[in-house]
Amino acid sequence: MPRTAVVVVDMLNPYDHKDADQLADNVAPVVPVLAELVGRTRGRDDVELIYVNDHYGDFAATREDIVARALRGRRPDLVEPIVPPEDCAFLPKVRHSAFYGTALEYLLRRRDARTVLLAGQVTEQCILYSALDGYIREFSIMVPPDCVAPIHHDLGRAALRMMERNMSAEIVPAASCLV
C-alpha cells in the first residue's frame, strides 16, 4: 500500500546563526501546528515519519547530539514540542536538500512512500530544494504552508508558489493533510 512520508526538515535548530531571531519569530507559530501533525502520524500504517536535520558541520554527530545541541540553544521552546520520537527514522544532512547526501530516497522507496509531505524550515531554502529534489525523483510533493517557516515572508510565499506551479506540489493546510 503506497504511503505518505512526513519529512520534518531542520527543526532541531540551536538558533545561533545569522537571521536566527527573524527565523525564530517565524517558526514560533509553526511549532504547535507541526507538533499536532507529527502526533497524527503516530500509529498509522500508511504514514512514515522521518526527520532530516542539518548536523551543523559535525560529521560525527548522532541524533542525540543534534537534539541536545538544539535543546541547549537559544530557543529550546521551539525545539521541545517537536523532538523526534525514538521510533522514527532520523537522517543527518549536510546541505540544503533533505535528499542531498542522505539515504532519504532509498528509505522512501523501501517504505513504498509515493507522497512526500515536507514540513520545517526554511521555506525558501531547504524546503524548496527538498521539494525540487523529491519532484525530480518522481515523488508527489505536499507542503502545508502552516508547517513551514521562512526567514523572509516574501521569499517564502514565492517558494510555495514555485513548488505549486513548477513541481505540482499540493499546498494545503496541515488540517487537510493525513485525513
N, C-alpha and C positions, 0 to 999 in steps of 0.2 A: 504494500500500500504506500503510495507516494506521501512524503512527509513535508512539513514546513520546518525550516530551521530558523529559530530566532537567534540571530548573531548580535551579541552585545559587544560593541566596539569601544575600547578605550575609556570605559567609565571608571577604571581604577587609576585615578589621576591624583598626584600629590599637589597639584595646582601651585607649582613653584617655578613657572616659566613665563615668558613674555605673553601678554594677553590673558594671563590666568584669572585675574579679577573679572575682566569682562566676560570670559568664558564661564566662570563660576556663576555669575549672575544669570546667565542664560541656561545653565544646567539646572539650577535650583527648581524651576517649575517642571522640569522633565522627570526628575528623580521619582516622585511619587507615582506618576503615570507608568514609568518604566518598571518600577518595583511591582506594581499591580499586574502588568503584562507578564513579567517573569513569574509571578505567582500563579498566573493562569496556565503556565506551561507544565506545572508540576503534575505528575501522574498521568499525563496524556501520552498515548502510544503514537499519535500522529504528529507530535511536535518534538523537535530536538532543540535543546537549549545549549548554546555554545558561546563562551566568552573568548574574545580575541583582544589582547591588550598589548600595548607597547611595553617593552621591557626597559626602556629609557637607557639603552646602551649597556646594560648589564647582561651580557650573554650567558652568565651562569645563574641568572635569577630564576627562581622557581615560582610557581603560582603563589605560594605562601609569602615569598619575598615581595612580590608585586603587590599583593593585597596589603601586607604590613606597611610597605612604603607609602601606599595611598592613605592608609588609616593614620599614619604619623604625619601626613601632610597638613597643609594649611586649611583644608576643608573636609575633615572626616565626616561631617554631617551629610555631605554629598556622596560619600562612599558607603557608609554603614548600611543604608537601606538596600543597596544593590550588590553587596558582596556575593560572589558566585556560590551557589550551593555546592557542597562537596561532590555530588554525583553528576555534575555536568562537565562536559569537555571544556578544557581551557588551553588555548594556544597563545604563546607569546609571539609578538610580531616585531619586525624591525623597521618597517616603513609605513607609509600611509594606508595602503590597501591591506585589508584583512586576508587577502589571498597571497600577497607577495611574500615569498619565503616561508610560508606556513603549509601545514598539511590540511588546510581547510577544504580545498576542492576534493581531495581524497576522502576526507571524513564525510562530506556531504554525499558523495556518490556511494560510499559504503552504507550509509544510513538511508539511502534512497530518498534523499531530500530533493525536491524539484523546485520549491519556492524558498527563497532566502529573504527573511524579514530582517532588515537592518535597523538597529537602534543604537544610540550612543552619541559620541562626539568625535569629531567636529563635522557638522553637516557639509560645509563647503570644502572639506579636505577628506578625511578618512572615510566618511560615509559615501561621498560622491565617488571616490576612487574605488572603493569596495563594490559599489553598485555597478560601475563600469566593468570591473573585472568579473563580477558574477554574471553580468549580462553577456559578455563575450564568451563565457563558458556555458552559455545557454541555460542558465537558471532563470526562473521568473523572479523578479525583484519586487519587494513590497517595503515601503518606508512609511511608518506612521509619523507625521510631522510633529506630533506632541511627544514623541520619544527620541527625538534628535535635537541636538543643541548646536547652534552656530557660534562663532565668535562675532561675526558681523551679520546682522539680520538680513541686509540686502543680498549679501552673497549666499546666505543660507536659503533664502527664497529662490534665488536664481538656480542654485544647485538642485533644489527639489523640482523646479520646472524642467531643468535639463534631464534629470532622471526620468521624469514622467514622459517627456517628449522624445528624447533620444534613446531611452533604454526601455521604454514601455513599462516603466515601474508603476505599480499601483500605489498611489499616495492617498492613504486613508487613515483616519484617526485610530488610535490604539483600541478604542472601544469596539471598532468594527473588525478587528483582527482576531483570529483564533476563535471565532464564534461557532 
